[in-house]
Amino acid sequence: MTGQRKHGKAQGAQGFAPEESTAPVARGLVPRSNGGQPGAPKETIRVGVSACLLGQNVRYDGGHKRHDFVARELARLVTLVPVCPEVELGLGTPREPIRLQRAGGALRLVAPGSGAGHTEAMRRFSEERVSELERLDLSGYVLKKDSPSCGMQRVPVWRGEVATRTGRGAYASVLMTRLPLMPVVEESGLRYASARARFLERVFAYFRDRRRAG
């Protein structure tokens, strides 16, 4: 995937150049079926990740939310595919904060300061970006908790000045609808070693099952 996207720069398997990650992209994992023997053929297991978790300065305030396990340990086992929907949409960094907002029966993605709406633009971008990720054959995804674009669950939804934690990020919603069987987790779900091991087991199993299915 090269060239310019109509919403911003297109990102390939390596995406943005990381600002602080010491291990942004890992080598392909030697599948267990090969026994990890020297000289055995390697296959690439790709896992999508919210780019801010790799230390990339893509957040609305120009900062990041680097997660050591994702940027270091996970990156040694799989090839990470960074995505920042808001930057790739063309909103820039730094940028006006956006949030999920309930208006009548509709859920909208808006910038409360200016009133700018990004609902349809984000939906179109997400459909296009997930189509690209489908062609990369991802085996898992790590999303940024609470993000109005990337949050997996319990994202604040605003009605007036009151928020309830009932939402899912606009990009994450499209991702998880299009790829419902793919293992997905937020970085907060990787706090403990046991949870990390379970996620990796799910990723490797998903990878193997898709290879068997052809």
Secondary structure, DSSP 8 states (H G I E B T S, - for coil): --SEETTEE---SS-S--SS-S-SS---B--GGGTT-TT---B--EEEEEGGGGT-S-STTS-----HIIIIIIHHHSEEEEE-HHHHHT--SS----EEEEETTEEEEE-TTT--B-HHHHHHHHHHHHHHHHHHT--EEEE-TT-TTT--S-EEEEETTEEEEEE--HHHHHHHHHSTTS-EEEGGGGSSHHHHHHHHHHHHHHHHHHHHH-
